[in-house]
């Protein structure tokens, strides 16, 4: 990972806030962020939002040959991907240490805890079993990936339905959902991970750390537990020494959080089942508010236009007449001009200037224009006309009389030369 490191000021600010039992998002020490579960159109597809951390889970299945040492058990496969879409700190093309650690923790939490009856996935002993693949994609990273991934995985597994199968001799027939209803998985319990972060060598404790809190923490403790208060797995990282009382305290807090999350998952599954049974709308697009998607067609409200004429007359009769003085919506400030409203130009005018000064300036301009007209009339026709267009003071003088004389002289000389050239005719 190539994440941007925090500055010393940010680290000191976060640690000091945690020491004062304050968090950046306003939560208390043991508060968990809001959990939102949204199901897709197909079975086994869901999105879990843990605060701003978002994980997409997709379950798929296929018939494969079983493992040699376990011929009567199905196969569970977990794959968690961290893409650059979630955070620019994740590098594409290779698995980082964080991805390997999260995948191993998921396997211990869900597969090694025997939460799913793998023997029920067997179709033909030693020949064909169901392989359940759990693909998890991190859509947005804001800390505590493990908790969001475990909630998404167990929720998708509870929501998934595998196709029904019939065996006749050596032939195995897989039915489509239209032919026969798919069958849910056999799940014994729902293990859920709860993360605890420690600061200043275990002095301070936080539940559900955010992304910035994870950067300054000294250690992390992950406890996977079900609602029956059975611990499925525990993992500690960071190299800090935890006391027995601290671990017991964290387990008590985890039992409360796991119970709340399990009830939330059950309610979400029941609501989705009810909507699908009643034939209502479901899926990711239906769970979003209509006002936020411009592609949706807004419902047209019925409008009665029968007595529109009477209503307009009543509105005109009851409305107040317009006032004589209409205040200007634009306040003229010194050095600004008003355009388009027909008001007086106020460029370069101060607030204390009166209209008399403007009138005096207008009179002065008129006098200057009159003097210019008199000067133009006083110019004689015989005087030379001076044209000055360039900035280099090049003056061209055109004298009408002299030019006419020169033209006449040139014309007479050309006529005389033509007569000399003519030869006598014999």
Secondary structure, DSSP 8 states (H G I E B T S, - for coil): -------HHHHHHHHHHHHTT--TTS--TT----EEEEE-SSTTEEEEEETTEEEEEEEEEEEE---SS-TT--EEEEEEEE-TTT-TTS-TTS--HHHHHHHHHHIIIIITTT-B-GGGGEEETTTEEEEEEEEEEEEE-SS-HHHHHHHHHHHHHHH-EE--EEEETTEEEE--TTTS--EE--B----EEEEEEEETTTTEEEES--HHHHHH-SEEEEEEE-TT--EEEEEEESS----HHHHHHHHHHHHHHHHHHHHHHHHHHHHHHHHHHHT---SHHHHS-GGG-TTS---------TTHHHHHHHHHHHS----S----SS---TT----SS-----TT--TT--HHHHHHHHHHHHHHHHHHHHHHHHS-SSS-EEE--STT---EEE-HHHHHHHHHHHHHHHHHHHHHH-----
